[in-house]
Amino acid sequence: HAVYEMLSEGHTLAVFQFESEKMTEYLRQLRPRNLEELTAMNALYRPGPMDNIQEFIDRKFGRKPIEYLHPLMERRLKNTYGIIVYQEQVMQLVQDLAGFTLAQADTLRRAMGKKDEKLMAEQRQAFIEGAMRTNGIEPHRGGEIFDLIQKFASYGFNKSHSAAYAYLAYQTAWLKRHYTAEFLAANMTAELGKLEKINALIEEARKFGITVLPPDINQSLETFRATSPTTIVFGLAAIKNVGLKAVQSIIEARKADGPFRSLYDFCRRVDTRLVNKSAIEALIASGAFDRLGGHRAQLVAALDQALEIAKSAAVVAHGMDSLFGEDVLELTEPPLPDVPPWSKDELLSREHEVLNFFLSGHPLDAHAPLARALATMQLGKTDSLRSGTTVRCCGLVTQLRTKLDRSERPIAFALLEDYTGVGELILWNSVYETAKDFLRKGALVVAVGKLELRDDAATPRIIVDELLPLESAYDRIKTLHLRLDARSDPSILDRIASLGHGTKTTVALVVTILHKGETHARYHIPKLPLQLDSTTIAQLQQLVGANNFTLSAHEV
């Protein structure tokens, strides 16, 4: 029951056959309770039979009647609520109703699949005659039944295949439900290099209360691994510039002499021919040394010295070993350089450079409520969208290139990344001219334009009609929604009001008071003086919590 409940709640990511957006929504509606229903859903989720999914769900819950053109059909169609889903059902129905042999039934199945009109006319007449002869079914009713069978059989799926797929889907769902951290860690390893998948898996881990930790020089192995039911540690081989041989060298050194105590200790113990300077810089940027003390800027500044000390230590150790055996003197480690830490933006940028995604945070975090309010699409979730739709998305520009069009005017192509994935922006000259002053790598922007989805590309493309800096889009917010518990400090509203002291800018405020989780009262203030920006958002998060307020671009 726990597995089916998980599927019914929509936790289908990485579950074989069932992870697309539309399939997830259908499973939420169906609330499957057995393998038979999973098998049917797997067979129905294809062009053609997909039109019957809603009918299947409505019949299951009694919202629509289950009807049969003849009582003899119930035996074969009861488990699929009167809907013909499988090729096997077609063969069984013509056997039961018209006395066809298995060979005749298979001939009919193949004829329907090939849509051979002449052969189908012959089969139709044979069915009508057989139905009359075997079960006394009048010719006009026999014709209706055959036409119904033909309609469904034109896209009927092989049940044995569907059952095998559904069983494999159940097995993967079982693993996800009972070994969640291990299952997600294995999928992260399998999907390395696919930004949308990795981001989605990390978000899925959060939904299950699992923390995905940055790489750790003392815990990580080659691949992602679950260190507890609530923790996944990043794999070292997933870091750019850190090859598999380097990772193996690190793990061997760790096994031989225990955890690394410092950057200096690390450089002294690993084979620096395999774990070279660029590999160590990537490890530092990824956060792999964060637990050893010092911040990342200090570690990068100390690296050259650490490598020199390691080299000197190797020479000393070799000479001392020759004279005194294995009793080698330890060299004193110098303190880490006194340098300022990287800014949050630089730390995330360097992390993204070596991991290909953000792990310690996201540049959008400071504006997350605004991005949620404005975006009409998420770049990594396009299953329910159609080409030609006007969309609005918010994200970070991670790549930018310009060129000249046929009229020798500049145009731009950019990659935009949000929490879920990446999209391509195309700015023709007229739009580029309005955006060129702020459009750069690392910029946070709002893009409005026409969506293009291509079968040959995983990345959605947006032909941009309007581009603006995300920070400047706060003036598009019309309403601030607050959720407060009835036992909250009454002075919170006064403190929120004080945030707008001296400003002429206003937003509508809707306050919902909750009592035991239920709405107790709701209040509306049409014009609250408040200048929304990233600073105000941070203050609101401190006052009421990030999950207790939302922004809206719509009037109340």
C-alpha positions in Angstrom: 0.0 0.0 0.0 2.9 2.4 0.8 4.2 2.1 -2.8 0.8 2.8 -4.4 0.2 5.7 -2.0 3.5 7.2 -3.1 2.5 7.0 -6.7 -0.9 8.4 -5.9 0.8 11.4 -4.3 2.7 12.1 -7.5 6.2 11.1 -6.3 7.0 9.4 -9.6 10.3 11.0 -10.5 12.8 8.3 -11.6 10.1 5.6 -11.5 10.3 3.7 -14.8 7.5 4.6 -17.3 5.6 6.8 -14.9 7.7 10.0 -14.4 6.3 12.4 -17.1 4.3 15.3 -15.9 1.0 14.1 -17.5 1.4 10.6 -16.3 2.1 11.8 -12.8 -1.1 13.9 -12.9 -3.1 10.9 -14.2 -1.8 8.7 -11.4 -2.8 11.3 -8.8 -6.3 11.1 -10.2 -6.4 7.3 -10.6 -4.9 6.6 -7.2 -3.8 3.1 -8.3 -4.1 0.3 -5.8 -2.9 -2.8 -7.7 -0.7 -3.9 -10.5 -3.6 -4.4 -12.9 -4.3 -0.6 -12.8 -0.7 0.2 -13.4 -0.7 -2.2 -16.3 -3.8 -0.5 -17.8 -2.4 3.0 -17.3 0.9 2.0 -19.0 -1.1 0.7 -22.0 -3.4 3.7 -22.2 -0.7 6.3 -22.0 0.1 6.5 -25.7 -1.3 8.5 -28.6 -4.8 7.4 -29.4 -5.8 5.4 -26.2 -4.7 8.4 -24.1 -8.1 9.9 -24.9 -9.7 7.2 -22.8 -7.7 7.8 -19.6 -10.1 10.3 -18.1 -13.0 7.9 -19.0 -11.1 5.0 -17.3 -10.6 7.1 -14.1 -14.2 8.4 -14.0 -15.6 4.8 -14.4 -13.3 3.6 -11.6 -14.8 6.1 -9.2 -18.4 5.7 -10.4 -18.6 9.2 -11.9 -19.6 7.5 -15.2 -21.4 4.2 -15.7 -19.6 1.1 -16.9 -21.6 -0.1 -19.9 -21.3 -3.2 -22.1 -22.9 -3.7 -25.6 -23.5 -7.3 -24.6 -23.4 -9.1 -21.2 -20.8 -11.6 -22.5 -18.3 -8.7 -22.8 -18.2 -8.1 -19.0 -16.1 -11.1 -18.3 -13.2 -9.8 -20.4 -13.6 -6.1 -19.7 -14.5 -6.0 -16.0 -10.9 -5.2 -14.9 -10.6 -2.3 -17.3 -14.0 -0.8 -16.4 -15.6 -1.7 -19.8 -12.9 -0.2 -21.9 -10.9 -2.3 -24.4 -7.3 -1.7 -23.6 -5.3 -4.7 -24.8 -4.9 -6.8 -27.9 -5.5 -9.9 -25.9 -9.0 -8.5 -24.9 -9.8 -8.2 -28.6 -8.9 -11.8 -29.3 -10.8 -13.0 -26.2 -13.9 -11.0 -27.1 -14.2 -12.4 -30.7 -13.7 -15.9 -29.3 -16.4 -15.5 -26.7 -18.9 -13.6 -28.9 -18.4 -15.1 -32.4 -16.8 -18.5 -31.7 -13.5 -17.6 -33.4 -10.6 -19.9 -33.0 -7.3 -18.5 -31.6 -5.9 -18.6 -35.1 -8.9 -16.6 -36.5 -8.7 -14.2 -33.6 -5.0 -13.6 -34.3 -5.7 -13.0 -38.0 -8.3 -10.4 -37.0 -5.8 -8.7 -34.6 -3.2 -8.5 -37.3 -5.8 -7.2 -39.9 -6.8 -4.5 -37.5 -3.2 -3.5 -36.9 -2.5 -3.2 -40.7 -5.9 -1.4 -41.3 -6.5 -3.6 -44.4 -10.0 -2.5 -45.4 -10.7 -5.5 -47.7 -9.6 -8.0 -45.1 -11.5 -6.1 -42.3 -14.7 -6.2 -44.3 -14.3 -10.0 -44.6 -13.6 -10.3 -40.9 -16.6 -8.1 -40.0 -18.9 -10.4 -41.9 -17.4 -13.5 -40.4 -17.8 -11.9 -36.9 -21.5 -11.0 -37.5 -22.3 -14.5 -38.8 -20.4 -16.2 -35.9 -22.0 -14.0 -33.3 -25.5 -15.0 -34.6 -24.6 -18.6 -34.9 -22.8 -18.9 -31.5 -24.8 -16.6 -29.2 -27.9 -15.6 -31.2 -26.7 -11.9 -31.4 -28.8 -10.0 -34.0 -26.7 -8.9 -37.0 -27.2 -5.1 -36.3 -26.0 -5.6 -32.7 -23.1 -7.8 -33.9 -22.1 -5.0 -36.3 -22.1 -2.5 -33.5 -20.0 -4.7 -31.3 -17.5 -5.3 -34.1 -17.2 -1.6 -34.9 -16.5 -0.9 -31.2 -13.9 -3.6 -31.0 -12.3 -2.3 -34.2 -12.2 1.3 -32.9 -10.3 0.2 -29.7 -8.2 -2.5 -31.4 -6.6 0.0 -33.8 -4.4 1.1 -30.9 -4.7 -1.9 -28.5 -1.4 -2.7 -26.7 0.0 -6.1 -26.0 -0.9 -6.8 -22.3 2.1 -9.0 -21.7 4.4 -6.1 -22.6 2.4 -3.6 -20.6 2.4 -5.9 -17.6 6.1 -6.4 -17.8 6.7 -2.7 -17.9 4.3 -2.1 -15.1 6.0 -4.7 -12.9 9.4 -3.1 -13.6 7.8 0.2 -12.7 6.5 -1.2 -9.5 9.9 -2.6 -8.6 11.6 0.8 -9.1 8.8 2.5 -7.1 9.3 -0.1 -4.3 13.0 0.7 -4.2 12.2 4.4 -4.1 9.7 4.0 -1.3 11.7 1.7 0.9 15.3 2.7 0.0 14.8 6.3 -1.0 18.2 7.8 -0.3 20.0 4.8 -2.0 17.6 4.9 -5.0 18.0 8.7 -5.5 21.8 8.5 -5.1 22.0 5.8 -7.8 19.8 7.9 -10.2 22.0 11.0 -9.6 25.0 8.9 -10.6 23.2 7.7 -13.7 22.1 11.1 -14.7 25.4 13.0 -14.3 25.8 15.7 -16.9 22.0 16.2 -17.3 21.3 19.4 -15.4 17.5 19.1 -15.4 17.6 15.6 -14.1 20.1 16.3 -11.3 18.2 19.4 -10.2 15.0 17.5 -10.2 16.5 14.6 -8.2 18.0 17.0 -5.6 14.6 18.7 -5.2 12.9 15.3 -4.9 15.4 14.3 -2.2 14.3 17.5 -0.3 10.7 16.4 -0.5 11.6 13.2 1.2 13.5 15.0 3.9 16.9 13.9 2.5 19.8 16.4 2.4 22.2 16.2 -0.5 25.6 17.3 0.9 28.4 18.8 -1.2 31.4 16.7 -2.0 33.4 15.8 1.1 37.0 14.8 0.8 36.6 12.5 3.8 33.3 10.9 3.0 32.7 10.9 -0.8 33.4 8.0 -3.0 33.5 8.0 -6.8 29.7 8.2 -7.2 26.8 9.6 -5.2 26.1 7.5 -2.1 23.6 7.4 0.7 25.4 7.7 4.1 22.2 7.5 6.0 18.4 7.3 5.2 18.4 11.1 5.3 21.7 12.0 3.7 23.3 11.7 0.2 26.9 12.7 -0.3 28.1 14.0 -3.7 30.4 11.8 -5.7 34.0 13.1 -6.4 34.1 11.7 -9.9 31.2 14.1 -10.8 33.4 17.1 -10.3 35.0 18.6 -13.4 38.7 18.3 -13.8 38.8 15.5 -11.2 39.3 12.2 -13.1 38.6 8.7 -11.9 42.2 7.9 -11.3 42.5 11.0 -9.1 39.5 10.0 -7.1 40.9 6.4 -6.7 44.2 7.9 -5.4 42.3 10.0 -2.9 40.2 7.1 -1.6 43.3 4.8 -1.4 45.2 7.4 0.7 42.2 7.8 3.0 41.9 4.1 3.5 45.6 3.8 4.2 46.0 6.5 6.8 42.5 7.7 7.8 40.7 10.9 7.2 42.5 14.0 5.9 43.1 16.6 8.6 43.9 19.6 6.4 44.7 20.8 2.9 48.4 20.4 3.7 47.9 16.9 5.0 45.9 16.1 1.8 48.6 17.4 -0.5 51.2 15.4 1.4 49.4 12.1 1.3 47.9 11.9 -2.2 49.8 11.2 -5.5 50.0 14.8 -6.9 50.8 13.4 -10.3 47.3 12.1 -10.4 45.6 14.7 -8.2 47.1 17.8 -9.7 46.6 21.5 -8.9 43.6 22.0 -11.2 41.9 18.9 -9.7 42.5 20.2 -6.1 41.2 23.7 -7.1 38.1 22.0 -8.4 37.7 20.1 -5.2 38.0 23.3 -3.2 35.5 25.1 -5.4 33.0 22.3 -5.0 33.1 22.5 -1.2 35.0 19.2 -0.7 37.3 20.7 1.8 34.7 22.8 3.7 34.8 20.6 6.8 38.6 20.8 7.3 38.6 24.4 8.4 39.1 27.7 6.6 37.0 29.1 3.8 37.4 28.3 0.1 39.3 31.5 -0.7 41.9 30.7 1.9 42.3 27.2 0.7 42.9 28.3 -2.9 45.4 31.0 -1.7 47.3 28.3 0.3 47.3 25.7 -2.5 50.7 26.6 -4.1 52.4 26.6 -0.7 50.7 23.3 0.3 51.9 21.6 -2.9 55.5 22.9 -2.3 55.4 21.7 1.3 54.2 18.3 0.1 57.0 18.1 -2.4 59.6 19.1 0.3 58.1 16.6 2.7 58.4 13.8 0.1 62.1 14.6 -0.4 62.7 14.8 3.4 60.8 11.6 4.0 62.8 9.8 1.4 66.1 10.9 2.9 65.1 10.3 6.5 63.8 6.9 5.6 67.1 6.0 4.1 68.9 7.0 7.3 66.4 6.1 10.1 63.9 3.7 8.6 60.2 4.6 8.9 60.5 7.2 11.7 59.9 10.3 9.7 59.6 13.8 11.2 56.3 15.7 10.7 56.7 19.1 9.1 54.9 22.0 10.8 51.9 23.3 8.8 51.7 27.1 8.4 48.4 28.9 9.1 46.1 29.5 6.2 46.5 32.9 4.5 44.5 35.8 5.8 42.4 36.6 2.8 38.7 37.7 2.6 36.2 35.0 1.7 34.5 34.9 -1.7 31.2 36.7 -2.0 28.1 34.5 -2.2 27.8 35.1 -5.9 31.5 34.2 -6.6 31.2 31.1 -4.4 28.1 29.9 -6.3 29.6 30.8 -9.6 32.8 28.7 -9.0 30.7 25.9 -7.6 28.5 25.9 -10.7 31.6 25.9 -12.9 32.9 22.5 -11.5 29.5 20.8 -10.6 27.5 22.1 -13.6 24.7 23.2 -11.2 24.2 25.0 -7.9 24.3 22.9 -4.7 25.0 25.3 -1.8 22.3 27.7 -2.9 21.1 29.4 -6.1 21.5 33.0 -7.3 17.7 33.1 -7.6 17.2 32.5 -3.9 17.3 36.2 -2.9 14.4 36.8 -5.4 12.7 33.4 -5.1 9.2 34.7 -4.2 9.3 37.2 -7.1 10.4 34.4 -9.6 7.6 32.2 -8.4 5.1 35.0 -8.8 6.2 36.0 -12.3 7.1 32.8 -14.0 4.5 31.0 -16.1 6.8 28.1 -16.9 9.7 26.3 -15.4 12.5 25.6 -17.8 12.9 22.0 -16.9 9.2 21.1 -17.0 7.7 21.5 -20.4 5.6 18.3 -20.8 2.3 20.2 -20.4 3.3 23.2 -22.6 2.8 23.8 -26.3 5.0 25.5 -28.9 3.7 29.0 -29.8 2.6 29.7 -26.3 3.6 33.1 -24.8 5.6 32.3 -21.6 7.4 34.2 -18.9 10.4 32.7 -17.1 13.0 33.9 -14.6 16.5 32.8 -14.2 20.3 33.3 -14.4 22.1 33.9 -17.7 24.9 31.2 -17.7 26.1 31.7 -21.3 25.9 34.6 -23.8 27.1 35.1 -27.3 26.3 37.7 -29.9 26.5 37.8 -33.7 25.4 39.9 -36.6 22.2 39.1 -38.5 21.9 39.4 -42.3 21.5 43.1 -42.0 24.7 43.4 -40.0 22.8 44.2 -36.8 23.7 42.5 -33.5 21.5 39.7 -32.1 22.1 37.6 -29.0 21.7 33.9 -27.9 21.7 33.1 -24.2 21.3 30.2 -21.9 18.9 30.8 -19.0 18.9 28.6 -15.9 16.3 28.4 -13.2 15.8 25.9 -10.3 14.5 23.1 -12.7 16.6 23.4 -15.8 17.9 25.4 -18.8 16.4 27.2 -21.7 17.7 29.0 -24.7 16.9 32.7 -25.3 17.0 34.2 -28.7 17.0 38.0 -28.9 16.5 39.6 -32.3 18.0 43.0 -32.8 15.1 45.2 -31.6 14.9 43.3 -28.3 18.7 43.0 -27.9 19.1 46.8 -28.2 16.8 47.3 -25.2 18.6 44.7 -23.1 22.3 45.1 -24.1 23.2 47.3 -21.2 22.3 44.7 -18.5 22.4 41.4 -20.5 25.6 39.6 -19.4 26.7 36.3 -18.0 25.6 36.1 -14.4 22.6 38.5 -14.8 19.2 37.6 -13.3 16.5 38.4 -15.8 12.8 38.0 -16.6 12.2 36.9 -20.2 8.8 37.0 -22.0 8.4 35.5 -25.4 7.2 32.7 -27.7 8.0 29.1 -26.7 9.5 26.7 -29.2 9.7 23.0 -28.3 11.6 20.8 -30.7 11.7 17.0 -30.9 15.4 17.0 -31.7 16.3 19.2 -28.6 15.8 18.7 -24.9 16.3 22.4 -24.2 13.2 24.7 -24.8 13.8 27.8 -26.9 12.2 31.2 -26.3 12.0 33.9 -28.9 12.2 36.9 -26.6 9.8 39.8 -26.9 10.8 41.5 -23.7 13.7 41.1 -21.3 14.3 43.0 -18.1 16.4 42.7 -15.0 14.7 40.6 -12.3 15.4 43.2 -9.6 13.4 45.8 -11.6 10.4 43.5 -11.9 9.2 44.0 -8.4 7.0 46.9 -9.6 4.9 44.2 -11.4 3.8 42.7 -8.0 0.3 43.9 -7.0 -0.4 41.8 -3.9 1.4 40.4 -0.9 -0.2 37.4 0.7 0.6 36.5 4.4 -0.3 33.4 6.3 -0.2 33.9 10.1 -1.0 31.5 12.9 -3.7 32.8 15.3 -1.1 32.6 18.1 1.4 34.8 16.3 2.8 37.9 17.9 0.3 40.7 17.0 3.2 43.1 16.6 4.3 41.3 13.4 1.8 43.4 11.3 3.1 46.6 12.8 6.7 45.6 12.0 5.7 44.7 8.4 4.0 48.1 8.1 7.1 49.8 9.4 9.1 48.3 6.5 7.3 50.8 4.2 7.9 53.9 6.3 8.5 56.9 4.0 7.7 55.2 0.7 4.9 56.2 -1.7 4.8 52.8 -3.4 2.0 50.6 -2.3 0.8 46.9 -2.6 -2.3 45.2 -1.6 -2.0 43.0 1.5 -4.1 39.9 2.2 -3.6 38.4 5.6 -4.9 34.9 6.2 -5.2 33.9 9.9 -4.9 30.1 10.6 -6.2 28.3 13.6 -5.1 24.6 13.9 -4.1 24.7 10.2 -7.5 25.9 9.0 -8.5 29.4 7.7 -9.9 31.3 10.6 -10.1 34.8 9.1 -8.9 36.8 6.2 -8.2 40.5 6.0 -7.5 42.8 3.0 -5.6 46.1 3.0 -6.0 47.6 -0.5 -2.9 49.9 -0.3 -0.1 49.1 2.1 2.9 51.4 1.7 5.8 49.0 0.9 8.7 49.1 -1.6 9.3 45.5 -2.6 12.9 44.6 -3.4 15.4 41.8 -2.4 16.1 43.6 1.0 12.3 43.7 1.8 12.0 40.1 0.9 14.8 39.1 3.3 13.1 41.1 6.0 9.8 39.4 5.4 11.4 36.0 5.5 12.9 36.9 8.9 9.6 38.2 10.3 7.2 35.5 9.1 9.3 32.7 7.5 9.9 32.0 3.8 6.9 29.6 3.6 4.4 32.0 5.0 4.2 34.7 2.4 3.8 34.8 -1.4 3.8 37.5 -4.0 1.2 37.9 -6.8 1.2 39.9 -10.1 -2.6 40.0 -9.9 -4.9 42.4 -8.2 -7.1 40.9 -5.4 
